[in-house]
Amino acid sequence: MMYVMILFFERGKSMMNVPFQSRSTYCCHFKIIIACLIFFCILNGSSILYAQKDEIAFEHISLEQGLSDSVVTCILQDRRGFLWVGTENGLNTYDGYTFIRYRHDPEDPHSLSSNKVITMYEDHLGVLWIGTEDGLQTYDQEMEQFIHYPYDPDDPNSLNNNEIQVIYGDQSGVLWIGTEEGLHSYDRVNNRFIRYHSNGNSEEVEDEDDEDDEDEQEIEEAHDSQYVVGESIHAIYQDRSGVLWFGTDAGLNTYDGQTFTLY
C-alpha cells in the first residue's frame, strides 16, 4: 500500500508538465484507483473484525471454583437451566456462580451411591437419573435426597448389576438402562426392571476353543432373536424410524420392538 501511495505522489508531481486533456484523463483514472483502494481498505478491515468475532475463548472451571474433582465424566443441563457435572469424586450442580457438591456418605442411605458418576439422564417427566459405578438412583429435588434402585440377587425385577454404563429414554418415554452385565427397560407402572438377557456368551466352559465355537454359534443364532448380543451395554440411541441401537462389548444391535438384530 505504501508503494502505491509513493507511486501516486511521484506521478502527481509530474502532472504539472502534462497537457490539460491528458491531465483530465489521468485524474479520472486516479480517482478510480483511489476509490478501489478505499474499497479494499474497508473490505480488509471488515474481514479483520469478523475474524476477531470468530475467536473462541475458553473459561476454565476447576477445583478452585468448587468443582469436586478435575476428572469430569459427564455433563447435563436440566430443564431448569442448572448444570449437573459428574466426576470421579462426586456429583455437582452449577448455577453459573457456585457449585453444590453431592458425595457418598455411608451413614446416609439417601446419599449418592458412589462418588464415581458414569452417566446421567433427565427423562420426559423431568426426573434426573444418575448412574454410578455402584448403583442407579434418581434425585428428589424437593426432598433433596437420592432414591436408589439397587441390584438384588433375589429379585428378578431388579437390575442385574450395579455398574451403570448408560441411561436413555426413547420416543415413547420408556427408560433404558445399560449395565456392565446387561440391558434393561424400566416399567414405571409396576416399578420394576425388565431384563433383556445376553445370548452372546457362555458361562460354564472348560475348554477355551470350545468356548469360542459356542460363542460364534450363539451369536449366529442371535442375529435375529429376542436376545441382545453382548453383556456390557455402552451406548443406546433411537433413530428417526423408531429403531433402537445398542452398542455392546460384542457388537452393534438394533431392536424394532420385537426382535434384536446383530450387525
ABEGO torsion letter per residue (X at the ends): XAAAAAAAAAAAAAAAABBAAAAAAAAAAAAAAAAAAAAAAAAAAAAAAAAAAABBBBBBBBAAAGBABABBABBBBBAAGBBBBBBABEBBBBAGABBBBBBBBAABAABBABABBABBBBBAAGBBBBBBAAEBBBBBAAAGBBBBBBBBAABAABBABABBABBBBBAAGBBBBBBAAEBBBBBAAAGBBBBBBBAABBABBABAAAAAAAAAAAAAAAABBABBBEABBABBBBBAAGBBBBBBAAEBBBBAGABBBBX
